[in-house]
C-alpha cells in the first residue's frame, strides 16, 4: 500500500458510535504500522478519539528456553515478566534488566530493588522489550498475553475498546481495567492473517501488495458480509495469490484446482474496479494505489 492522499473505503471501522465491526488484515508488521497510523489519524480528525497518553508496552521476544538460558542474549533495558512467584518476586511482576553478573541476570523491580535470575529459573519468566505506544479514549487495542486472576482475565488476541485512562491505567468499555503490571497490548486496528484466525467480524479489509493464497483465504473469510482490498500493485497481488505456501504433489494440486475457487482467475475475470468474491454472499471491492482511511 502506498499513496499520500488516503481515501475512505466503502465501510468504516467500528467505533463507539457504530455497532459494526471491521478488521484490517495485512501481511507484514510494517504494513500494519502504516495502516494503524492512517486509521488513528483519521479517527482523531473525525473526533472519535480523545487525548492520547504515551505509555509503555511490553513486546515478547519469543525466546525459547535455550535462548533464555544463554546469558549472552540479555542486554540492559529488557523486561522480565514473571509467571511464577519466587522468593522476593511476585507473580506478574515486571523487572528491568540492568546487567549480567556472576552467572545470573540482574534486574530491578519497580521499587528499585535488584533481583537475580539464574539459568535454571528460565521457566518462571518471559523476556520482552519495552516500546512506547499512544493510547486514547476510543482506541481499539489487542491484548497479547493471557491472564487469569481473581479480578482480571485477558485472552491473547482479544480485541477491546478503551473507555478512558486514569492514573496511568487503561479502562475498557466492557468494565475491566488493565492492571498496572499488564502491559502486553498493541493497537488492534490491523493484524496479520495468522492473528485473524478465529475472529469473525462484519467486514474485512485486506491491505497488501502481495499475499500467499492460504493467508488471503484466512483473512478474507473473517468477514460475514463485506471484503475490500487495498493495494498499490494490482498485478503483483494477482500473481502472489497464485502462489501457495504449501507443497502439494502435482496430482493433489490438479485435484484442488479443479474443485476450489481460484483467486487469480477471479481477479482477472472481474471488471477493473470490482473483484468477484471468493466466498458466497460477500461484497468485495478493490482499490488501487491509495492509502487507507477509516
Secondary structure, DSSP 4 states (H G I P E B T S, - for coil): ---SS-EE-SSPPP-TT----EEEEESSHHHHHHHHHHHHHHHHHTT-S---EEEEEEEE----HHHHH-GGG--TT-EEEESS-BTTB-TT-EEEEEEEETTEEEEE-TTS-EEEEEGGGGGGEEEEEEEEEEE-TT-EEEE-S-EE-SS-EE-TT-EEEEEEEETTEEEETTS-B--TT---EEE-SEE-HHHHTT--EEEEEEE-S---HHHHHHHHTTEEEEEEEEES-HHHHHHHTT--SS---HHHHHHHHHHS--HHHHHHHS-TTB---SSTT-EEEEEES--EE-
